[in-house]
Amino acid sequence: MNRAEKRRQKKLAGKAAKKVQSIQVAQSTVQSTQAQQNMAIEQAIELGLQHHNAGDLPKAEGIYQQILQVEVNHPVALHLLGVIAHQMGKNDIAIDLIGKAIAIKSDYVAAHNNLGLAFKELGKLDDAVASYLKAINIKPDYAEAHNNLGNGFREQGKLDDAVASYFQTLAIKPDYAEAHNNLGITLQQQGKNDIAIDLIGKALAIKPDYADAHNNLGYMFQEQGKLGDAVASYHKAVAIKPDYAEAHSNLGVAFKDQGKLDDAVASCQKALAIKPDYAEAHSNLIFLYSYILDHPIIDLRDEASRYDKLVSAKARPISNHPNIKNPDRRLRIGMVSGDFKQHAVGHFLTGVLSEINTEHVELFAYSTSSMEDDLTVKIKTCVYKFQKVVGISDEQLSKDIMEDGIDILIDLSGHTGRNRLPLFAWKPAPIQVTWLGYGGTTGIEAMDYVLCDSLVLPPSDEAHFVEKPWRLPDIWVCFSPPKFDIEVGTLPALANSHITFGSFNNLTKISDKAVECWARILKAVPDSRLLLKNNQLNDTSIQEATRTRFEAHGINPLRIILKSHVIDKKEHFLTYQEMDISLDTFPYSGGTTTIEAIWMGTPVVTLKGDRFISHMGESILHNVGLADWIADTTDDYVEKAVAFASDLEKLSYLRESLRDQLIISPVCDATRFAGNLEDAFRGMWKEWCAKKSA
């Protein structure tokens, strides 16, 4: 190689070295810029989290959005935006954003957990549980995911699985207040109330300002009949969290059970002021108005119609049902209730369901409660499908009901507890009916019929309902007598030398006017007694308040005999052997208690009213052959009670014959009632088919 070539090669080598050096400098600059960008993003996330944790969601959201403008697929920013969407109730958006984060970073454990929370809010419990399990698979000691898994199982009605998940949570994190609280709730649903209360106490020992735990403790006390303790717990919950709508609503129910109706109404109204779309509080308020004697019945319908507007605004009703329009085919009947158990509704159902002709009707039960007992087992044997629907959204449940091909869907709750009235606004079945659980209009425009009889809902009262009355031939309910053997017993007055009047109705049904009326009876019947028995009288403060109500009318408190509720049904019936005459409540008359009293040979004095709930006693007594025990006015009520109490011989004869009189009546004829019910369903179905074919 000559000297010129060597110089040329050296020059080329120098240029190459400079190019390599420039490339290295450029790469270093890029890496430095990337590092700076990553650091800036980390700092931005930290700042966003500060705003996020402080509750300033708009600022946090803005920062996370800015991060995505720099790095469009940043998993943390996507995830945190999804968390904000979940917190704002935009769970469809949350699922989309968190799903994108997981697609980028599959082992993102917190994202799997939060995705589960979003699914849960949409009622997609299977997806929620699957997400929690993925989080736990990645991080087995993830206490929060175990706790959330327990919540998912609980809402699916898988209580044993839920309990196991909570115990696993506490094994990982013993001081986890939320897990103690959730385990307590679940054990309470399993009927283990004392253990549940102890667990809620542990949650509060760890976290004294835990408003949810105070609220749950109040509910458990209320279930035990410890109303004073329940009210105190709810007060603590709202003191900690003044805008806690659920606690205000529960406080309203507790006040109702105490008979403090004005306070009850105020609490429910407070809940609605905080959370205007709170359907449960609105339902509680409507139910409360049923107890108030001077509350106009037309106002009740207006209030129920306002409730309909509230729930219908969130619904997307089905308008074109695919059900086969054959008027004579086998019908699929769905029932929605939280009372497929030891409850008045459950007892009224069992005898009838067992008599339904399954060649004509196929029954489906959708239970809004996780609780089951021996009566639930009996009901399950009468239905083709029994599904627990706790935690399932109205939208999803509506789809499930449509997939089941339900022709007629029955609401068995009305505005009582654990109702699913918002579901009916979705119109998942061609025909929808309210029956049995509530004596008033639901207000739901999509509810086609109210199942009734001519006495509980006479033509003059039709304006009280948005539903069209469908009247059964005899009576609107059918009673299944207890299977155990228990004697009526002789008339107590013969041994006591005094008359014992009584009522086993809910204490809230005993209006001030009823107290005044009963006091007049006690004054007119020398040395007579009044026996009251119900769950509320477990509370000593309620006992004192009850005696005081009668004392204000000049009745010696010693003449008022108070007994608390007993769980054993046979023991409950035995108490009727201490009563000569039962006094019905008003304006809210008894149903189950009236029939049970008659079955135990105890006749009932009832008062005619101006609404469904005031006509129930009237219908029962007419069907049993006790029409002369129906009073037209309070004066007539007093006169009848006093007159009947004065003739012990006649009263004793009636006591001996009354059970047989009940058993042969339409009130206890399950076969006849089931036939009437089937005819009603067929008639409704034929009307729908004719209308759709026209």
C-alpha positions as CSV (number, residue, x, y, z in Angstrom):
1,M,0.0,0.0,0.0
2,N,1.5,3.4,-1.0
3,R,1.7,6.4,1.2
4,A,-1.3,8.1,-0.5
5,E,-3.5,5.0,0.0
6,K,-2.5,4.8,3.7
7,R,-3.4,8.5,4.2
8,R,-6.8,7.8,2.5
9,Q,-7.5,4.8,4.7
10,K,-6.5,6.7,7.8
11,K,-8.9,9.5,6.8
12,L,-11.7,7.0,6.3
13,A,-11.0,5.4,9.7
14,G,-11.1,8.8,11.3
15,K,-14.5,9.6,9.8
16,A,-15.8,6.2,10.9
17,A,-14.6,6.7,14.4
18,K,-16.3,10.1,14.5
19,K,-19.6,8.6,13.1
20,V,-19.5,5.9,15.8
21,Q,-18.8,8.5,18.4
22,S,-21.7,10.7,17.2
23,I,-24.0,7.6,17.2
24,Q,-22.9,6.8,20.8
25,V,-23.5,10.4,21.8
26,A,-26.9,10.3,20.2
27,Q,-27.8,7.0,21.9
28,S,-26.6,8.4,25.2
29,T,-28.8,11.5,24.6
30,V,-31.8,9.3,23.8
31,Q,-31.2,7.2,26.9
32,S,-30.8,10.2,29.0
33,T,-34.0,11.7,27.5
34,Q,-35.9,8.4,28.1
35,A,-34.7,8.3,31.7
36,Q,-35.7,11.8,32.2
37,Q,-39.1,11.1,30.7
38,N,-39.5,8.0,32.9
39,M,-38.6,10.0,35.9
40,A,-41.0,12.7,35.0
41,I,-43.8,10.1,34.5
42,E,-43.0,8.6,37.9
43,Q,-43.2,12.0,39.5
44,A,-46.4,12.8,37.7
45,I,-47.9,9.5,39.0
46,E,-46.8,10.3,42.5
47,L,-48.4,13.7,42.2
48,G,-51.6,12.2,40.7
49,L,-51.8,9.7,43.6
50,Q,-51.5,12.5,46.1
51,H,-54.5,14.2,44.6
52,H,-56.3,10.9,44.1
53,N,-55.8,9.8,47.8
54,A,-56.9,13.3,48.9
55,G,-60.2,12.8,47.0
56,D,-59.5,15.3,44.3
57,L,-60.4,13.0,41.4
58,P,-60.6,15.7,38.6
59,K,-56.9,16.8,39.3
60,A,-55.7,13.2,39.5
61,E,-57.6,12.3,36.3
62,G,-56.0,15.3,34.5
63,I,-52.5,14.2,35.5
64,Y,-53.1,10.6,34.4
65,Q,-54.4,11.8,31.1
66,Q,-51.3,14.0,30.5
67,I,-49.2,10.9,31.1
68,L,-51.0,9.1,28.3
69,Q,-50.3,11.9,26.0
70,V,-46.6,11.3,26.5
71,E,-46.9,7.5,26.6
72,V,-50.2,6.3,25.2
73,N,-49.9,2.7,26.6
74,H,-48.7,3.5,30.1
75,P,-50.2,0.6,32.2
76,V,-50.2,2.5,35.5
77,A,-51.9,5.6,34.1
78,L,-54.5,3.4,32.4
79,H,-55.1,1.4,35.6
80,L,-55.4,4.5,37.8
81,L,-57.8,6.2,35.3
82,G,-59.8,3.0,35.5
83,V,-59.9,3.2,39.3
84,I,-61.2,6.7,39.0
85,A,-63.9,5.6,36.6
86,H,-64.9,2.9,39.0
87,Q,-65.0,5.4,41.9
88,M,-67.3,7.6,39.8
89,G,-69.6,4.7,39.0
90,K,-68.5,4.5,35.3
91,N,-67.7,0.8,35.6
92,D,-67.9,0.0,31.9
93,I,-65.2,2.5,31.3
94,A,-63.3,1.2,34.3
95,I,-63.3,-2.3,32.9
96,D,-62.1,-1.1,29.5
97,L,-59.2,1.0,30.9
98,I,-58.1,-1.6,33.5
99,G,-58.4,-4.3,30.9
100,K,-55.9,-2.4,28.6
101,A,-53.5,-2.0,31.5
102,I,-53.6,-5.8,32.1
103,A,-53.1,-6.5,28.4
104,I,-49.9,-4.5,28.6
105,K,-48.8,-5.9,32.0
106,S,-50.4,-9.3,32.6
107,D,-48.9,-9.7,36.1
108,Y,-50.4,-6.4,37.3
109,V,-51.8,-7.7,40.5
110,A,-53.6,-4.5,41.7
111,A,-55.2,-4.1,38.3
112,H,-56.7,-7.6,38.5
113,N,-58.1,-6.9,41.9
114,N,-59.6,-3.5,40.9
115,L,-61.0,-5.1,37.7
116,G,-62.9,-7.4,40.0
117,L,-64.3,-4.5,41.9
118,A,-65.6,-2.9,38.7
119,F,-67.2,-6.2,37.6
120,K,-68.8,-6.6,41.0
121,E,-70.5,-3.2,40.7
122,L,-72.0,-4.2,37.4
123,G,-73.3,-7.4,39.0
124,K,-71.0,-9.5,36.9
125,L,-70.0,-11.6,39.9
126,D,-68.5,-14.6,38.0
127,D,-66.1,-12.2,36.3
128,A,-65.4,-10.4,39.5
129,V,-64.5,-13.7,41.3
130,A,-62.3,-14.7,38.4
131,S,-60.4,-11.4,38.6
132,Y,-59.8,-11.7,42.3
133,L,-58.5,-15.3,41.8
134,K,-56.0,-14.1,39.2
135,A,-54.7,-11.5,41.6
136,I,-54.3,-14.1,44.3
137,N,-52.6,-16.5,41.9
138,I,-50.0,-13.8,41.2
139,K,-49.7,-12.8,44.9
140,P,-51.0,-15.5,47.3
141,D,-50.6,-13.2,50.3
142,Y,-52.7,-10.4,48.8
143,A,-55.1,-9.8,51.8
144,E,-57.2,-7.3,50.0
145,A,-57.9,-9.6,47.1
146,H,-58.9,-12.5,49.5
147,N,-61.3,-10.1,51.3
148,N,-62.8,-9.0,48.0
149,L,-63.1,-12.6,46.9
150,G,-65.1,-13.2,50.1
151,N,-67.4,-10.3,49.1
152,G,-67.9,-11.8,45.7
153,F,-68.7,-15.2,47.1
154,R,-71.1,-13.7,49.6
155,E,-73.0,-11.8,46.9
156,Q,-73.2,-15.1,44.9
157,G,-74.8,-16.7,48.0
158,K,-71.8,-19.0,48.5
159,L,-71.6,-18.2,52.2
160,D,-69.3,-21.0,53.2
161,D,-66.7,-20.0,50.5
162,A,-67.0,-16.4,51.6
163,V,-66.3,-17.4,55.2
164,A,-63.2,-19.4,54.1
165,S,-61.9,-16.4,52.1
166,Y,-62.3,-14.0,55.1
167,F,-60.5,-16.4,57.4
168,Q,-57.7,-16.6,54.9
169,T,-57.6,-12.8,54.8
170,L,-57.3,-12.6,58.6
171,A,-54.6,-15.3,58.6
172,I,-52.6,-13.0,56.4
173,K,-53.6,-9.7,58.1
174,P,-55.1,-10.2,61.6
175,D,-55.8,-6.5,62.1
176,Y,-57.8,-6.1,58.9
177,A,-60.9,-4.4,60.2
178,E,-62.9,-4.7,57.0
179,A,-62.4,-8.5,56.9
180,H,-63.6,-8.8,60.5
181,N,-66.7,-6.7,59.5
182,N,-67.3,-8.7,56.3
183,L,-66.9,-12.1,58.1
184,G,-69.4,-10.8,60.7
185,I,-72.0,-9.9,58.0
186,T,-71.7,-13.3,56.4
187,L,-72.0,-15.2,59.7
188,Q,-75.1,-13.1,60.5
189,Q,-76.6,-14.2,57.2
190,Q,-75.9,-17.8,58.3
191,G,-77.9,-17.2,61.5
192,K,-74.9,-16.9,63.8
193,N,-75.8,-13.5,65.1
194,D,-73.9,-13.6,68.4
195,I,-70.6,-14.5,66.7
196,A,-71.3,-11.9,64.1
197,I,-71.7,-9.2,66.7
198,D,-68.5,-10.2,68.3
199,L,-66.6,-9.9,65.0
200,I,-68.1,-6.5,64.3
201,G,-66.9,-5.5,67.8
202,K,-63.3,-6.6,66.8
203,A,-63.5,-4.5,63.7
204,L,-64.5,-1.5,65.8
205,A,-61.8,-2.2,68.3
206,I,-59.3,-1.9,65.4
207,K,-61.0,1.0,63.7
208,P,-63.4,2.9,66.1
209,D,-64.4,5.4,63.4
210,Y,-65.5,2.6,61.0
211,A,-69.0,3.9,60.0
212,D,-69.9,0.8,58.0
213,A,-69.3,-1.5,61.0
214,H,-71.4,0.7,63.2
215,N,-74.2,0.5,60.6
216,N,-73.9,-3.3,60.4
217,L,-73.9,-3.6,64.1
218,G,-77.1,-1.6,64.2
219,Y,-78.7,-4.0,61.8
220,M,-77.7,-7.0,63.9
221,F,-79.0,-5.5,67.0
222,Q,-82.3,-4.7,65.2
223,E,-82.6,-8.4,64.1
224,Q,-82.3,-9.4,67.8
225,G,-85.0,-6.9,68.7
226,K,-82.5,-4.7,70.6
227,L,-83.9,-1.6,69.1
228,G,-82.3,0.9,71.5
229,D,-78.8,-0.5,70.8
230,A,-79.6,-0.5,67.0
231,V,-80.6,3.2,67.1
232,A,-77.4,4.0,69.1
233,S,-75.3,2.2,66.5
234,Y,-76.9,4.0,63.5
235,H,-76.5,7.3,65.3
236,K,-72.7,6.6,65.7
237,A,-72.5,5.7,62.0
238,V,-74.1,9.0,60.9
239,A,-72.1,11.0,63.4
240,I,-68.9,9.7,61.8
241,K,-70.2,10.0,58.3
242,P,-73.1,12.5,58.1
243,D,-73.8,11.8,54.5
244,Y,-74.2,8.1,55.0
245,A,-77.5,7.6,53.3
246,E,-77.8,3.8,54.0
247,A,-77.4,4.4,57.8
248,H,-80.0,7.1,57.8
249,S,-82.4,4.8,55.9
250,N,-81.7,1.9,58.4
251,L,-82.2,4.3,61.3
252,G,-85.6,5.1,59.8
253,V,-86.5,1.4,59.8
254,A,-85.4,1.1,63.5
255,F,-87.5,4.1,64.5
256,K,-90.4,2.5,62.7
257,D,-89.9,-0.7,64.7
258,Q,-89.9,1.5,67.9
259,G,-93.2,3.0,66.8
260,K,-91.6,6.4,66.3
261,L,-93.1,7.0,62.9
262,D,-92.4,10.7,62.6
263,D,-88.7,10.1,63.3
264,A,-88.7,7.2,60.9
265,V,-90.1,9.3,58.1
266,A,-87.6,12.1,58.8
267,S,-84.7,9.6,58.6
268,C,-85.8,8.2,55.3
269,Q,-86.3,11.7,53.9
270,K,-82.8,12.6,55.1
271,A,-81.4,9.5,53.3
272,L,-83.2,10.7,50.1
273,A,-81.9,14.2,50.5
274,I,-78.4,12.9,50.5
275,K,-79.0,10.3,47.8
276,P,-82.1,11.2,45.7
277,D,-81.9,8.0,43.6
278,Y,-81.7,5.7,46.6
279,A,-84.5,3.4,45.7
280,E,-84.4,1.3,48.9
281,A,-84.9,4.4,51.1
282,H,-87.7,5.6,48.9
283,S,-89.3,2.1,49.2
284,N,-88.9,2.3,53.0
285,L,-90.6,5.7,53.1
286,I,-93.6,4.4,51.1
287,F,-93.9,1.4,53.5
288,L,-93.8,3.7,56.5
289,Y,-96.7,5.8,55.2
290,S,-98.8,2.6,55.2
291,Y,-98.8,2.7,59.0
292,I,-99.9,6.3,59.3
293,L,-103.6,6.5,59.8
294,D,-104.1,10.0,58.6
295,H,-101.9,9.7,55.5
296,P,-104.2,10.0,52.5
297,I,-104.3,6.9,50.4
298,I,-104.1,8.9,47.2
299,D,-100.8,10.4,48.4
300,L,-99.5,6.9,48.8
301,R,-100.1,6.3,45.1
302,D,-98.5,9.5,44.2
303,E,-95.4,8.7,46.2
304,A,-95.3,5.2,44.6
305,S,-95.5,6.8,41.2
306,R,-92.5,9.1,42.1
307,Y,-90.7,5.9,43.0
308,D,-91.5,4.5,39.6
309,K,-90.0,7.5,37.8
310,L,-86.8,7.1,39.9
311,V,-86.3,3.4,39.1
312,S,-87.6,3.6,35.5
313,A,-85.1,6.3,34.6
314,K,-82.4,3.6,35.1
315,A,-84.1,0.8,33.2
316,R,-84.3,-0.1,29.6
317,P,-87.6,-2.0,29.4
318,I,-88.2,-4.8,27.0
319,S,-90.9,-4.0,24.6
320,N,-90.9,-7.0,22.3
321,H,-90.9,-10.3,24.2
322,P,-90.2,-13.4,22.2
323,N,-92.5,-15.7,24.2
324,I,-94.6,-18.1,22.0
325,K,-98.1,-16.7,21.8
326,N,-100.0,-19.9,22.3
327,P,-102.8,-19.3,24.8
328,D,-103.0,-23.0,25.9
329,R,-99.4,-24.0,26.2
330,R,-97.6,-24.7,29.5
331,L,-96.7,-21.5,31.3
332,R,-93.5,-20.5,32.9
333,I,-94.2,-18.5,36.1
334,G,-91.3,-16.7,37.9
335,M,-91.5,-15.5,41.5
336,V,-89.2,-12.9,43.0
337,S,-88.9,-12.7,46.8
338,G,-86.5,-12.5,49.7
339,D,-88.9,-14.5,51.8
340,F,-88.7,-18.1,50.5
341,K,-88.1,-19.1,54.2
342,Q,-89.7,-19.0,57.6
343,H,-91.7,-15.9,56.9
344,A,-95.4,-15.1,56.4
345,V,-94.9,-15.1,52.6
346,G,-93.1,-18.4,52.7
347,H,-95.8,-20.0,54.8
348,F,-98.6,-18.8,52.5
349,L,-96.7,-20.2,49.5
350,T,-95.8,-23.7,50.5
351,G,-99.2,-25.3,50.6
352,V,-100.3,-23.7,47.4
353,L,-97.1,-24.4,45.4
354,S,-97.3,-28.1,46.2
355,E,-100.9,-28.2,44.7
356,I,-100.0,-26.4,41.4
357,N,-100.5,-28.7,38.4
358,T,-97.0,-28.8,36.9
359,E,-98.4,-30.1,33.6
360,H,-99.9,-26.6,33.2
361,V,-97.4,-24.4,35.0
362,E,-93.6,-24.6,35.5
363,L,-92.4,-22.6,38.5
364,F,-89.2,-20.6,38.9
365,A,-88.0,-18.9,42.1
366,Y,-85.6,-16.0,42.2
367,S,-84.4,-15.5,45.8
368,T,-83.2,-12.0,46.8
369,S,-81.9,-13.4,50.1
370,S,-78.9,-15.7,51.0
371,M,-80.8,-17.1,54.0
372,E,-82.2,-20.6,53.7
373,D,-84.0,-22.8,56.2
374,D,-86.2,-25.9,56.3
375,L,-89.1,-24.0,54.6
376,T,-86.7,-23.0,51.7
377,V,-86.0,-26.7,51.2
378,K,-89.8,-27.4,50.8
379,I,-90.2,-24.5,48.4
380,K,-87.3,-25.8,46.3
381,T,-89.1,-29.2,45.8
382,C,-92.0,-27.3,44.3
383,V,-90.1,-25.3,41.6
384,Y,-88.3,-26.2,38.5
385,K,-85.5,-23.8,39.2
386,F,-84.4,-22.0,42.3
387,Q,-81.8,-19.2,41.8
388,K,-80.2,-16.9,44.3
389,V,-80.0,-13.5,42.7
390,V,-78.3,-11.5,45.5
391,G,-75.7,-9.1,44.0
392,I,-76.9,-9.7,40.4
393,S,-77.7,-6.4,38.7
394,D,-81.2,-5.6,37.5
395,E,-80.0,-5.6,33.9
396,Q,-78.3,-9.0,34.2
397,L,-81.2,-10.5,36.1
398,S,-83.6,-9.2,33.5
399,K,-81.5,-11.0,30.9
400,D,-81.5,-14.2,33.0
401,I,-85.3,-14.1,33.3
402,M,-85.8,-13.6,29.6
403,E,-83.4,-16.5,28.9
404,D,-85.6,-18.7,31.3
405,G,-88.5,-17.8,29.1
406,I,-90.7,-16.5,31.9
407,D,-94.2,-15.7,30.8
408,I,-95.5,-14.2,34.1
409,L,-93.2,-12.7,36.7
410,I,-94.6,-12.2,40.2
411,D,-93.4,-9.7,42.8
412,L,-93.9,-11.2,46.3
413,S,-92.5,-8.2,48.2
414,G,-93.9,-4.9,47.1
415,H,-92.3,-2.2,49.2
416,T,-91.2,-4.5,52.0
417,G,-87.6,-5.6,52.7
418,R,-85.3,-7.2,50.2
419,N,-87.6,-6.3,47.3
420,R,-86.4,-6.1,43.7
421,L,-89.1,-3.7,42.4
422,P,-86.5,-1.9,40.2
423,L,-86.1,-5.1,38.3
424,F,-89.8,-5.0,37.2
425,A,-89.2,-1.6,35.5
426,W,-87.0,-3.5,33.0
427,K,-90.1,-5.5,32.1
428,P,-88.2,-8.9,31.7
429,A,-91.5,-10.8,31.3
430,P,-94.6,-10.1,29.1
431,I,-96.9,-10.1,32.2
432,Q,-95.9,-8.8,35.6
433,V,-98.0,-9.2,38.8
434,T,-97.6,-8.1,42.4
435,W,-99.1,-10.3,45.1
436,L,-99.0,-11.4,48.7
437,G,-96.1,-9.5,50.3
438,Y,-97.5,-6.0,50.4
439,G,-101.0,-4.5,50.6
440,G,-100.7,-1.5,48.3
441,T,-99.6,-0.3,44.9
442,T,-96.0,-0.7,43.8
443,G,-96.3,2.4,41.6
444,I,-94.4,0.5,38.9
445,E,-96.2,1.3,35.6
446,A,-94.7,-1.9,34.1
447,M,-96.5,-3.9,36.7
448,D,-99.6,-5.2,34.9
449,Y,-101.8,-6.7,37.7
450,V,-102.3,-6.8,41.4
451,L,-103.6,-10.2,42.5
452,C,-106.4,-9.6,45.1
453,D,-110.0,-10.5,46.0
454,S,-113.2,-8.4,45.9
455,L,-113.0,-7.5,49.6
456,V,-109.3,-6.4,49.9
457,L,-109.6,-4.4,46.7
458,P,-113.3,-3.4,46.0
459,P,-114.0,-1.4,42.8
460,S,-114.2,1.8,44.9
461,D,-110.5,1.4,45.8
462,E,-109.1,0.7,42.3
463,A,-107.9,4.3,41.9
464,H,-105.4,3.6,44.7
465,F,-103.4,1.3,42.3
466,V,-101.5,1.8,39.1
467,E,-101.9,-2.0,38.5
468,K,-105.1,-3.5,37.2
469,P,-106.8,-5.7,39.8
470,W,-107.2,-9.4,39.0
471,R,-109.6,-10.8,41.6
472,L,-109.5,-14.4,42.8
473,P,-112.9,-15.9,43.5
474,D,-112.6,-16.3,47.3
475,I,-109.6,-14.8,49.0
476,W,-106.2,-13.5,48.0
477,V,-104.2,-15.8,50.3
478,C,-104.2,-19.4,51.4
479,F,-103.0,-20.6,54.8
480,S,-101.1,-23.8,55.4
481,P,-101.9,-25.1,58.9
482,P,-98.9,-26.2,61.0
483,K,-97.9,-29.8,60.7
484,F,-97.3,-30.4,64.4
485,D,-100.1,-31.3,66.7
486,I,-101.3,-28.7,69.2
487,E,-104.6,-28.4,71.0
488,V,-106.8,-25.3,71.0
489,G,-107.3,-25.6,74.7
490,T,-110.2,-24.5,76.8
491,L,-111.3,-20.8,77.0
492,P,-108.7,-19.2,79.3
493,A,-111.4,-17.0,80.9
494,L,-113.1,-20.0,82.4
495,A,-110.0,-20.7,84.6
496,N,-108.8,-17.1,85.0
497,S,-112.2,-15.5,85.8
498,H,-111.3,-12.6,83.6
499,I,-111.1,-12.0,79.8
500,T,-107.7,-11.7,78.1
501,F,-107.7,-9.7,74.9
502,G,-104.6,-9.8,72.8
503,S,-102.7,-9.0,69.6
504,F,-99.5,-10.7,68.3
505,N,-99.2,-8.1,65.5
506,N,-96.1,-6.0,64.7
507,L,-96.1,-3.2,67.4
508,T,-95.8,-0.6,64.7
509,K,-99.3,-1.6,63.5
510,I,-100.8,-0.6,66.9
511,S,-101.7,3.0,66.1
512,D,-102.5,5.6,68.7
513,K,-106.2,5.3,67.8
514,A,-106.0,1.6,68.3
515,V,-104.5,2.1,71.7
516,E,-107.3,4.5,72.6
517,C,-109.9,2.0,71.3
518,W,-108.4,-0.9,73.2
519,A,-108.1,1.2,76.4
520,R,-111.9,1.8,76.1
521,I,-112.5,-1.9,75.8
522,L,-110.3,-2.7,78.9
523,K,-112.2,-0.1,80.9
524,A,-115.6,-1.5,79.8
525,V,-114.6,-5.1,80.7
526,P,-113.7,-5.2,84.4
527,D,-110.5,-6.9,85.4
528,S,-109.7,-7.8,81.7
529,R,-106.1,-8.0,80.5
530,L,-104.3,-7.2,77.2
531,L,-101.7,-9.6,76.0
532,L,-99.2,-8.3,73.4
533,K,-96.5,-10.4,71.8
534,N,-94.0,-9.5,69.1
535,N,-90.3,-9.2,68.3
536,Q,-90.0,-5.6,69.3
537,L,-90.9,-6.4,72.9
538,N,-87.4,-8.0,73.3
539,D,-86.4,-4.5,74.1
540,T,-87.1,-3.4,77.7
541,S,-87.3,0.3,76.7
542,I,-90.1,-0.7,74.2
543,Q,-91.9,-2.5,76.9
544,E,-91.9,0.6,79.1
545,A,-93.0,2.8,76.3
546,T,-95.8,0.4,75.4
547,R,-97.2,0.3,79.0
548,T,-96.9,4.1,79.1
549,R,-99.1,4.4,76.0
550,F,-101.9,2.6,77.8
551,E,-101.3,4.3,81.1
552,A,-101.9,7.6,79.4
553,H,-105.5,6.4,78.8
554,G,-105.9,5.4,82.4
555,I,-105.0,1.7,82.2
556,N,-103.0,0.2,85.0
557,P,-99.7,-1.1,83.5
558,L,-100.2,-4.4,85.4
559,R,-103.1,-5.1,83.1
560,I,-100.8,-5.1,80.1
561,I,-99.0,-8.5,79.6
562,L,-96.0,-8.2,77.3
563,K,-94.2,-11.2,75.7
564,S,-91.3,-11.1,73.3
565,H,-91.0,-13.2,70.2
566,V,-90.0,-16.8,70.4
567,I,-88.2,-18.7,67.6
568,D,-89.9,-22.0,68.2
569,K,-93.1,-22.0,66.2
570,K,-94.9,-24.5,68.5
571,E,-94.2,-22.3,71.5
572,H,-95.5,-19.3,69.6
573,F,-98.8,-21.1,69.0
574,L,-99.1,-22.2,72.6
575,T,-99.3,-18.6,73.6
576,Y,-102.6,-18.3,71.9
577,Q,-104.0,-20.6,74.6
578,E,-103.7,-17.6,77.0
579,M,-105.9,-15.4,74.9
580,D,-109.7,-15.3,74.7
581,I,-110.3,-12.6,72.0
582,S,-107.9,-11.2,69.5
583,L,-108.0,-7.5,68.7
584,D,-107.0,-6.6,65.2
585,T,-104.8,-3.5,64.5
586,F,-105.7,-0.6,62.3
587,P,-105.2,1.0,59.8
588,Y,-102.7,-1.8,59.1
589,S,-104.7,-5.0,59.9
590,G,-103.2,-8.4,60.5
591,G,-102.9,-11.2,58.0
592,T,-100.9,-14.1,59.3
593,T,-101.6,-13.3,62.9
594,T,-105.4,-13.1,62.3
595,I,-105.5,-16.6,60.6
596,E,-103.2,-18.1,63.3
597,A,-105.4,-16.8,66.0
598,I,-108.5,-18.3,64.4
599,W,-106.6,-21.7,63.9
600,M,-106.0,-21.6,67.7
601,G,-109.7,-21.0,68.3
602,T,-109.3,-17.3,69.1
603,P,-111.9,-15.1,67.2
604,V,-110.7,-11.7,66.0
605,V,-112.5,-8.3,66.1
606,T,-111.5,-6.3,63.1
607,L,-112.3,-2.8,61.7
608,K,-113.3,-2.0,58.2
609,G,-111.0,0.5,56.5
610,D,-110.4,2.4,53.3
611,R,-107.5,0.6,51.7
612,F,-106.1,-2.8,50.9
613,I,-104.2,-3.2,54.2
614,S,-107.3,-2.2,56.2
615,H,-109.5,-4.7,54.4
616,M,-107.3,-7.8,55.0
617,G,-109.0,-8.8,58.3
618,E,-112.4,-8.2,56.7
619,S,-111.6,-10.6,53.8
620,I,-110.4,-13.3,56.2
621,L,-113.3,-13.1,58.6
622,H,-115.9,-13.1,55.7
623,N,-114.3,-16.3,54.3
624,V,-114.2,-18.0,57.7
625,G,-117.8,-17.2,58.6
626,L,-117.1,-14.5,61.2
627,A,-118.7,-11.6,59.4
628,D,-120.4,-10.5,62.7
629,W,-116.9,-9.8,64.1
630,I,-116.3,-7.0,61.5
631,A,-116.9,-3.6,62.9
632,D,-117.9,-0.5,60.8
633,T,-116.6,2.1,63.2
634,T,-114.3,2.3,66.3
635,D,-117.4,2.7,68.5
636,D,-118.8,-0.5,66.9
637,Y,-115.4,-2.2,67.4
638,V,-115.6,-1.4,71.1
639,E,-119.2,-2.5,71.4
640,K,-118.6,-5.8,69.6
641,A,-115.5,-6.6,71.7
642,V,-117.4,-5.9,75.0
643,A,-120.5,-7.8,73.9
644,F,-118.5,-10.9,72.8
645,A,-116.5,-10.8,76.0
646,S,-119.7,-10.9,78.1
647,D,-120.9,-14.2,76.8
648,L,-118.4,-16.8,77.9
649,E,-120.6,-19.8,77.0
650,K,-120.9,-18.6,73.4
651,L,-117.2,-17.7,73.3
652,S,-116.3,-21.2,74.6
653,Y,-118.4,-22.9,72.0
654,L,-116.9,-20.8,69.3
655,R,-113.4,-21.7,70.5
656,E,-114.1,-25.4,70.2
657,S,-115.5,-25.2,66.6
658,L,-113.4,-22.4,65.1
659,R,-110.4,-24.5,63.9
660,D,-112.7,-26.8,62.0
661,Q,-114.6,-23.8,60.6
662,L,-111.3,-22.4,59.3
663,I,-110.0,-25.7,57.9
664,I,-113.1,-26.2,55.7
665,S,-113.1,-22.6,54.5
666,P,-111.5,-21.3,51.3
667,V,-108.7,-19.8,53.6
668,C,-107.2,-23.3,54.0
669,D,-108.2,-25.0,50.8
670,A,-104.9,-25.2,49.0
671,T,-106.2,-27.3,46.1
672,R,-109.0,-24.9,45.4
673,F,-106.7,-21.9,45.8
674,A,-104.1,-23.4,43.5
675,G,-106.8,-24.0,40.8
676,N,-108.0,-20.4,41.2
677,L,-104.4,-19.2,40.9
678,E,-103.8,-21.3,37.7
679,D,-107.0,-19.9,36.2
680,A,-105.8,-16.4,37.0
681,F,-102.5,-17.0,35.3
682,R,-104.2,-18.6,32.3
683,G,-106.7,-15.7,32.0
684,M,-103.8,-13.1,32.1
685,W,-101.9,-15.1,29.5
686,K,-104.9,-15.4,27.1
687,E,-105.5,-11.7,27.3
688,W,-101.9,-11.0,26.4
689,C,-101.9,-13.4,23.5
690,A,-105.1,-11.9,22.2
691,K,-103.7,-8.4,22.5
692,K,-100.5,-9.3,20.7
693,S,-102.4,-11.2,17.9
694,A,-104.8,-8.3,17.3
